[in-house]
């Protein structure tokens, strides 16, 4: 029997949670139930890969091709087909990593988690943590010859649109967290996408995604995560996370989930939508 077929017939490989360590990954690296994916954005991607890792393109089949915004949620049928193309089956465990630590990999966790697939985790510290420990690397693996069989159904309540965000900004029991850098939030740093207004949504709170990570790119301890989130958004508040294009907003969602704050939505359009010229209010560098 093919090892992957046999793996699908076996008991699932359960990750210890939504984040796994380099040690856990090294221990299970050759388990046929594991689907390891490099979710690095095109700008961050490298030729160096953790052995067995498949490239997962968040700009391609894991985004809606009909949308005029980057990284938007694809239809469930497309998301299922994209995951099956990487060999993901109902008994698989998916681990996503990023060449930049924890950046885009959290988006993979959020997409699959939102679609009811919970055996998915992010590699803490990503590729830099792996290589810093002298662990082996190589080329990316080719997609499997046999597709997986996973069926994904996107559940409501995980993503927010612009109207949801507008309501949250008016709600005293909600906080909109912006994961962009302080300079981009203030409008003093240029946006990487042309044509967007500088600044932030009125009432949003800046919590750069890097503030949930230590100098080594790994996530902070749970007490530190809870403290950073509580300083930005009081306990009990429902959260909407935003960023530039829906990637690092998922880092905040991951941190919130780990901290036990599960009333979280990710604003899929993020600043790529809100910051367009138009009627949506923006607090810019001049305070207007």
N, C-alpha and C positions, 0 to 999 in steps of 0.2 A: 504494500500500500504506500502511496506517496506520503512523505512525512507531513505535508500540510493537510492532506485529507485525513490522516490519522489524528492530527492535532485537533481538527474540527470535531472529531468524534469523541475526543477526550474532554475531561472537565476543563472549564475555562481557567486561564491564568489570571488571577485576581491581583491588580495592582494595589499597593497599600493605601492609595488615595489619589487625588487629582495631581499630585506632584510626586515624582520618583527621584531618587538619588542616583548619582553615577554608579555607586556600588550595586544598587538593585539592578540597574540596567546591565552592568557587566555580568552579573550573575545569571541573567535571563537572556542575554544577547542572542544566543543561538536556539532559543526555544521557538519551535515552529508556530506556536500560537501567537507570537509577538509580531506585530507590524510596526516597524520603526520608520518614522518619516522625518525628513528634513523640511521644515516649513519656512525656512529663511526666505525673506523677500528677495526679489531679483537684485536689489542694490546690496544686500548683505551676503548673498549666496557665495560659497567657495567651492572649489573642486574637492577639497578635503572633506571626508564624510566619516561618520561612525560606521564601522562595517555592517553591511546589510541594509543601510538606510536607503529608502526610496525618496525621490523628490516629490513633494506635494506642492502644487502650484496654486497659491491663493489668489493669483491674478487670472487663473485659467478656469478649469472646470469646477473649482470650489467657490466660484463667484457667479453671480447671475449675469450672463452675457447680454441680456436685454437691457440692463440697467445702465444709466449714464453716470453712475457713481462707482468708485472703486470698492472692491471687497464686499459687495452686498450679498446677502443670503440668497443662494440659488433655490429653485424649486426642489421639493423633497425628492422627486424622481431623479433630477440631475445630481443632487448630493449623494443619493444612494449609488448611482452609476459611477460617480467619481470615486467613492470609497471602495466599491467592488473592484474597480480597475486597479487598485492598489492591493488587492487580495484580502480586503477586510470582510470577514464573515461574522455571523452572529456570535461565535465563540472566540473571536479574536480579542486581543488587547492591543490598543494603539498607544504608542508613545511618540510624542512630537518633540522635536528639539529645534533650536535656532542657532545660527552661527553668531548671533549677537547676544547670547545669554538667554533672557526671556523677553521676547519682543513679539514676533508673530506666532510663535508656537501656542500661546494661550488662545489664539483665535481658533485653532484646530480643536482644542479642548472644548471651547464654548460651542462651536458648531455641532460637534457630535453629542455633547451633553444636552444641548437644546433639542436634539433629534432623538433623545431617549437612549443613546448609547453611552453607558456610563463606565465601561472599561477603557477609559481613555485618560492619559496623564501627560503632563509636561515634564521634561527633563530639567531638574533644577540646575541652573547655571549654564545649560545648553552646551554647545560644542566647546566654548572656552574652558568650562569646568572640566570637561572630559579630557581635553588635550593637556591642561595644566597638571593633571595627575599622571601624565605619561601613558595614557591608554591608547590602544591601537586605532589607526585611521586608515582609510583607503578611498577607493572611488565609490560613487553612488551605485546602488544595485539597479538592475533592470527590473521593470514591472513584471510581476509573475505571469507565467503563461496561462494559468487558470485563474479566472476572476473569482472574487469572493461572492457571498450570497446575502450580504447584509441588506436589510430593508429599513430605511430611516424615515421617520415621520416627525417633521418639525412641530414641536409643541408650542402653544401660545404662551405668552408671558415672558419670553426670553429676550425679545428684541423690541426696541422702541422706534417709532417714527417721529418726524418733526412735531406733529401735533401732540404726541405723548410727552415730548420734551417740554413744549410750551406749557402744558398743564402742570408738569412737575416743577417748573420754574415758579409757578404761582402757588404751589402747594406748600404750606409751612411744615408739613410732615414729610417732605421729600427733599433730596439733595441731588443736584446734577454735578457730577464730578468730571472734570476735564483732565485727561491724562497727558496733555501736551506739556512741553517745557514752559517754564515761567515766562520766558521771553515771548514765545508764541501766544501764550494766554494774554499777556499784556499788550501784544501787538507791536512790540519793539524788535522782534525778530521776524524776518520774512517767512511767509508760508511757502512750503516746497512746491505747492501746486499753484500755477498762475491763475490770476483772476479772482482770488478769494480776498475778502475784506480782512484786515488785521483785527485782532482782539478776541473777545469771548462773549458768550451769552450773558445777559444781565442776570445776576443772581447765581451763576455757576461758581463752583469752588474749584480752584486749581489743586490737583494732586498728581504731579508728574509720576508716570508709572515707575520711573527709576527710584522714587522715594520708597517703594515697597521692596527694594532690593539692596543688598549690601555691596560693598566695593568689589566683591568677587562675582557679582551678577546673580548670586543666589537670593532667593526670597528671604526676607527677614523672619525671625522667629515668630511664633503665633502671638505672644504677648506684644511684640513690637508691631506686628501687622494690625492687631486690634487697636493699639494706641494711635497709630498713624491714621487709621480710618476714622476713629472716634474724634480725633482732632479736626478732621475735615467735615465729618457728617455725624451728628449725634446718633447714639444707639437708638434703634427703633425707627429711624428714618428709612423710607424706601429709597433706593438708589437708582439713578440712571447714569451710566458711564459713557463718556464720549472721548474722542481723540481727533486725529486728523482724518482717518479713513476707516475706522472700525477695527483696527488691529490692537493697539495698545490699550484701548478701552477694555479689551478682554483680559489684560493683565490686572487691571483694577477689579474686574469681576471675579477673577481667580482669587485674588487676595481677599476680597470680601467673602467669597464662599468659604475659604479656609478659616476666616475669622468668625464664621457662623452667621454671616449676614446674607441670607438667601433671597431677600426681596430686592433683586437686582435685575435691571434690564440694560442691554447694550444698545446705544443709539447707532444704528447701522449706517446712517448717512454721515454722521459726525460732522466735523467742520467742513468737509468736502461739500456737504449740502447746505448746512446752516450759514456758512461763510460766503456763499455766493451773493452777488449783488441782488438785492431784492428787499422785501418789506420786513424780513425777520430782524429783530433788534440786535444790535451789536454794540458792546462797549469797547471802543477803540482806544488807541494810544493817547488820544486827547481827552478821554473820559466821556465821550459822547456816543 
